[in-house]
Amino acid sequence: MSEAIVRVRNVTKRFNRDGFEVVALDRVDLELHEGDFLALMGPSGSGKSTLLNLLAGIDRVTEGEVEVMGTNLTRMTESQLAVWRNTHIGYIFQTFNLVPVLTAFENVELPLLLTKLSKAERRKNVETALDLVGLSDRMDHQPRQLSGGQEQRVAIARAIVTDPDLILADEPTGNLDARSGEEIMQILSTLNRELKKTIMLVTHDPHAASFASEQMHLEKGVLTEVEEFASRQVTV
């Protein structure tokens, strides 16, 4: 087995909400290896997005440690995390988060503006990313000129344009119809199988989860294997 690129050790995350303490994650342990495709399922409010944000260095743990690509995120400053995130993480959001006044090309290029790549190198990387998601003919279109599925494909191209080590996808099909959702999952599957990208997918959709090679369940901050969760449900 390849070396683990994600190690989550005994992680707890608490929030204060309206004067009450909310435990979003409760002593979670997790490992991901290069080329893994993990689907994380569970009800709303179970801590799924919180876990993704911890892996991206967007949120901080309350207790425990998060290590990605050999880097302990709990020991980094915010500025260090921003540079690290742009190099190692590709994040795909449910709501696309595209800049409406920019073209597809310009939206995908945004992460590269923080690198030392030349203009020609940036163009090559952007064109390659848009080609991978099947949008070479839409690079001059603004988001309002694209369908929802095409917007999400632009968002995927933006997430992969820096050639990240880890792709985090938070309900990437949540705002799409069935056909567009299927296309998005096919793209993620191709990135995993052919380009060996490591992917962690958060989803409510069992069909979307079926594209992953492994599934886990998160409920009330507790992470379990899908098989273990299913057997627990039967015995209740």
N, C-alpha and C positions, 0 to 999 in steps of 0.2 A: 504493500500500500504506500502511496506517496505521502510525503510529509504534510502534516496538517497546516493549512494556511489560516484557519480560524480556530482559536481556542477560547472558549468562554468558560470561566472557572468560578463556580459558586457565586454567580452574579445575582444580586438583589437590586431592584430599582424601586424607590418610593417617591411619591409625589405628595405634596400638601395641596388639598383641594377643598376650598371653603372651610378651612380649619380642621379638616379631617385628613389623616394619613391614608393614602391609597398605595397598596403594594401592587405595582404593575408586573414585576418579575420576582419570583421567589426561589432563590438558590438554584439558578439555572446553570446547567453544564451542557456544553455543545462543542463538537469538533466538526469542521468541514475540511475535506482534502481536495487537492487540485483535481478539477474535472467533475466534482460532485454537483448534483442538481437536486436541491432540497426544497420541497414544498412544505410550508408551515401553515397549518390550518387552525381554525378555532373561532369562537364567536367574537363579535365586536367588543372591544374593551378588554380583551384577554391578554394584551401585552405584545401582540405580534409586531406592530409598527415600532413600538418602543425597542424591541430587540434589534430590528433593522437599524434604527437610529444609533444604537450603541455600537453596532458593528461599523457604522460609517463615521463614528466619532462626532455625531451631531449632538447626542445626549451623553451625559456622564453617569457612570454607575454610582449607586449608593454604597454598595459593598461588592467585593470580588474583583476579578480582573478580566479584561478583554484584550486578547492579543490577535492581531491580524498581520500576516506576512512577517512574522517575527518581531513586530513592533507592539509594545505594550501601550495601548491608547490611554490608559488611566494615568500615565505619567507625562503626557504631552500637554503643551500649552495650546490655547485656541489657535494661534497663528501657525504653530507647527502642524496642528491637525488639518487646517485648511489646505496647506501645501500637500500634506500626505494624502488627504482625501482626493484631491484633484489628480494625483498620480495613480492611486491604487483602486479607487472605488468608482463604479458606474451605477448611478441611482436612477431607477425608473419609477415615476410617480403615477398614481391613478389619474391625477388631474392634468397630466402632460407638462404643465409649467413652462410652456413655450412663450417667448416674448412676441406679442402680437404684431409689432411693427417691423420685425425682422423676417427675412426669408428663411426657408428651411435650411439653406446653406449657412446663413449667418447664425441661426440658432444652434446648429450642430458645431459650428466653429467656436462658440463661446468658451468652452473649457480649454481650448488650445491657445487662447489669447493670454493665458496665464503661464504658458510654457515659453521656451526659448526657440521654438521652431520658426523657420522662415515662412514668409507668406506662401511661397511655392510648396513647402512641406505641409503647411496647414491645409492648403487646397487639396493636395493629394490625399491626405488623411480623411478630410470631409467627404470627398467624392467616393472614396473606398467605403466609408461607413454608410453613406446613402445608397450605394450600390448593394451593399449587403442586405439592406431592408427593402430593396426594390423600389427606391424612389429617385433614381438618377434623373428621371424626366420631370421631377417636381421641385428641384432644388431652388428655383427662383420664385416659388410660390410662398405667399404668407399663410400663416395658420388659418385665417378665415377662408382661404381658397381651397382648403383641404378637408377631407372627411375626418371623422373622429379616429377611425382606424389609421389613416395616413398621419394624423397628428401624433398618435402614439408611436408610429414607426419612426418619425422624426425624433421623438424623445428617446427611443432606443438607440438611434444613430448617435445622438448626442452623448448618451451614456457609454457607448463603446468606442468613441472616436479617439480617446486617449489610450486605448488598448489596456483597460483596467484588469487587475488580477481577480477582482470579485465584483459580480453584478448583483445588486440588490433591487428586487422588483416588488413594489408595494401595491397589490391589487391592480396589476397593469391592464386587466381586462374588465375592471369593475364598471367603467363608463361606456362600454362598447356593446354592440349587438353581437349575436352568437357568431356570425360569419367573421366579423372583424376580430373578435376575441380569438377565434381559431387561428387566424393568420398571425396574430401576435405570438401565440404559443408555439406555432410552427417556427417562427423566427428564433425564439428563445431556445427551442430544442435544437435548431441548427447551430446556433452559437455554442451550445454545450457539446454536441456530438462532433461537429466538424472542426471547431476552433478551440475545443477543450476548455471553454470558459466555465468557471465555477459560479454557480447561480444559486441564490437563495430567494425563493418566491413566497410571498405572502398572498393567500387567496382564500375566499369563501367557497370557491367553485370546485367541486370534486373533479369535473372534467379538466379544468386547467391544471389541477394538482396531478392528474394522471400522466401528464407529460414529464413529470419529475421522476428521477430514479429512486428517490426516497421521500417518505412523507412523515411528518411529525405533527403533533397536536399540542396546542397551547391553550390552557383554560385556567382562569384565575391566577395567572402568573406561573403556573406549573407546566413544565415541558415533558411530554411523554411520547414514546413511539406510537404510531397509529395503531399497530396491532395490540399493544398494551392497553391503549385507551378503549379500543373496541371490546376487548375482553372484560374490562372493568365495567363498561356499560351493560353488558350481558348479565353480570353478577349482581348488579344493583337491584 
